[in-house]
Amino acid sequence: MNDKKAERVIDTFTGPLERKILCKLANALPEKVLPDHLTVLAFVGTLISAAAYLLSAQSRYWLFLASFGFVLNWFGDSLDGTLARVRHIERERYGYFVDHLADALTTVIICLSFGLSPLMRFDIAMMIAIGYLLMNVYVHVSAYTQGEFRISYMKFGPTEIRLAIILFNTVMFFWDGQVLEYRGNHLTIMDLGGLVFSLAFVVIFIVSFIKTALKLDKLDRAKKRDECKQE
């Protein structure tokens, strides 16, 4: 068990630029705007995107609203913590609790809206949710046992995922997205993207689980040997 505060690890393609933008935005916000307001705004963005995906059965133009919802979600979710740090009003336990449970709920809502829309098969949407939640559990357990809170893998983090979804939305607007047909089942580019993301989540989870388990086993055995020598 690690009693120290977990070290936040994020190394993404957009990270350096994003941090500069977020700091400027945080300093530019009016004093009346608080981190909690931004957290709520992020969740409102989630609901907007989910509703837009459900409405996309009526018109593809709703996909632009879905993308706008992801921009709102990014603004609120990425900026709430930055604003708290800039103003030195952090509430570490509260922020950790609310932020990460809200992220999990956001993922479930978005995946459900994917699956209930004409854009993606429901089973594939649920695979994304399962893969994400597995990674979410791993990240938090790893933070507790290793003192490392990693929220990016292979240069991909939450912002990169949002950008990928916005790209898929744009492609689906201009093109019906159908790329494969197998035994009467049609797969869209959103389906293929969902399969790639879900499989990536599961593979990273399995590999990380095995590597971390072996590492912790080695550390615990070494600690036990040292304790025996001291006795």
N, C-alpha and C positions, 0 to 999 in steps of 0.2 A: 504494500500500500504506500502511496506517495502522499504525504501530508502537505507538500508545498503546492503553491499555486501553479496550475498547469500553464506551460508556455504555449502561447498562440503561434501556430505555424501556418502561414499562407504564402504560397509562391505561385502566382498565376501570370498569364499573359498580360492581363489588363491591370494587375496589381499596382505597379509604380505610378501609372497615370491616374488610376482610380483614387489612390490615396491623396494625391495632390488636389484632385477635383473635390473630393469629400471635405478636405480641410478648408478649402476656399468657401464651399457652400456652407459649412458649419459656422464659419466666421461671419458670413453674410446674412444668416438667418436672424430675424427679429428676436428680441429677448423673450417675447411672449410665447414663442414656439419652443416646446419642450420635447425631450426624447420620447415621452409617452405618446405625444401627438404623432410623431413620425412612425412609431410602431403601429398605431391605429391606421395611419395612412397606408402603410405597407399591406395590412390585411384588407383594407378597402380595395387596393389594387388587385389583390388575389381574387376577391369576389367579382370585380369588374371583368377580369380575364375569364373566370369560370362561367359567368353569365354569357359573355360574348361567344365562348365556344359552344354553349348550348344553342345559342341563337344562330350560329353559323349554318345550321341546317336550312334556315330561311334565306340567308344571303351571305356570300363570302366577304362582303364588306365589313361584317362584324369582326373579322380577323384583325383588322387594323385596331379596333377597340381592344381586342385581346392583347395585342402588342403594347398598346398604351398602358394597359393594366400592369404589365410586367415592368414597364419603365417606372410607374408609380411605386410598385413593390420594391424595385431596386432603390429608388430614392429614399423611401422610408426605412427599409430594412438595413441598408448600408450606412445610412446617415445617423440613425438614432444613437448607436454606440459612439460614433465619432463626435457627435454633438456633446454627449455626456462627458467624454474625455477632454474635449476642448474647454468646456466650462468647469471642469473639475467637480462634476456632480454625479460621479459614477455611483451606482448601487449594484455592486458586482453580483451578489447572489440573486437579487431581484431581476437584474438584467439578463443574467445567464438563464434563469428559470423561464422567464416570459419569452425571451427571444427565441430560444431553441424549441420550446413547445409550440410557439407560433409557426416556426419554420416547418415542423413536422405536420401540423394541421394544414398549412398552406400546400404542402406536397400532396397530401391526401385529397384535398379539395380540387386541386388542379388536375390530378390524375383521374379522379372521378369525372370531371368535366371533359377531359380528353376522351375517356371511354364512352361517355354518353352522347358525344357529338359524332357527326359522320366522318370525322377526320382520322380516328384511330380505333382499332379493335379494342373492346373492353378488356380482354385478357392481357393484351400487351400493355395497356395502361396500368393494370394492376401489377404486372411484373415490374414496371418502373417504380411504383409505390413500394413494393416489397424490397426491391434492391436498394432504394434510397433509405428506407427505414433500417435495413440491416447495417448499412454504412453508418447511419446516425447512431445506432446502438454501439457499434465498434468505436467510433470517435469518442463518445462520452466515457465508455469503459476504459479506453486507452488513456484518456486524460486522467482518470482516477488512479490507474495502476502505474502509468509511466510518467505522468506529469507533462505530457505533450498533447496539445489540443490541435490536431491537424484538420484543416477544413479545405485543403486543396490536394489534388492528386494529378500527377502528370500535367502540371500547369493549368489544370482546370479547377475552377471554383464556382460558387453560385452565380457570379456575374457572367462567366463564360457560358454556363448552362442557359441563363436567361437570353443571352445573345443568340445562342443556337436555336432556341425556341422561336424567337422573333424572326430569324432567318427562315425557319420552316413555315411559319405563318405566311411570310411574304411569298414563298414558293407556292404554297397551297392556294393563294389568291389568284396567281397568274396561270396556274396549271392544276389540273384535277388531281395530280399527285400519284395516280395509279402507275406502279412500276412493275408489279409482278402479279401473276395469276397462277395459283396452284390448286388443282382439284376443285375448281369453282370458287376458291377463296381469293379475293382481291386484296393485295397489300399496297398501301400508299407509302409515299416517302415518309410520312409521319409514323407509320407502322415500323418501317425499317429503322428510322431514327430512334424510336422507342425501344426496339430490340437491341440496338447498339448500346444505348444508355443503360438499359436494364442488365444486359450481360456484362457490361463494364463494371457496374456496381457490384454484381455478384462475384465476378472474378477478383476484383480488388479486395472485396471483403474476405474471400477465402484465403488468398495469398497473404494478406495482412494479418488475418487471424492466426495462421500457421506460424508466420515469422515472429509475431509478438508472443505467442504461446511458448515457442522454443526459447526466445530471449528471456522471458520472465522465469521460465523453469530453470534456466542456467543461473540467473541472478539469485533466485531463491535457494538453489542448492549451494551456491558459493557462500551465501550469507549463513546458511545452516552449518556449513563446515567451519566457518570462522567462529561461530558461536561455540561449537564443540571444542575448538582449539583453546578458546579463552577459558572454558570450564576446566 
